[in-house]
Amino acid sequence: MGHEIRVALAESALPDSPDEAEHTVIDLIAGLVANLAQSAINEELKAVVN
């Protein structure tokens, strides 16, 4: 996920303000976490994740 965040941030425009930068990062991570939450997981790993 870290690599995906890095790539997405590199492709985004430079923010005009700290608030805009914060919103960009929050929106990006929220989208990635939502995708991660819907991902399938191996049964053997469920005990580790839970």
N, C-alpha and C positions, 0 to 999 in steps of 0.2 A: 504494500500500500504506500510505503514511503516513496518509492520510485514513481508511482502514479501521481502522487501529490507534487513531487518535484517537476515532473514533465508538464503537468497542467499549469503550474505556476510560471514555468519558463515560457509557456505559450500565451499567457495572459498579458494584457497591457499593464504598464506600470501604473499604480494607483496615484491619484492626485493628493490623497490625504491618508493619514493613519487609519481613520475610520473606514475609508474605502478598502484599504488593504485588509483590515480585520474582517470586513464583510465578505471579501473575496475568499479568504482562507476558510471562513466558517461555511460558506456556501459549498465550496469544493469538498471539504471534509464531510459535511452532512450528506452530500451525494454519494461519496465513496463508502461511507459507513452504511448507508441504506442498501447499497449494492452488496456489501459484505454481509449484512444481516440476512440477506436472501440467498446467500451462497449455500450450496450443499456441503456437508461435512462428513468425513469418514466416521463410521460408527466407533472405531477405536479411539478417535480423538475427542469424541463428545465428552468423555469424563474429564479430559484435560481442559477443555474449553468451558464447561459448566463449572 
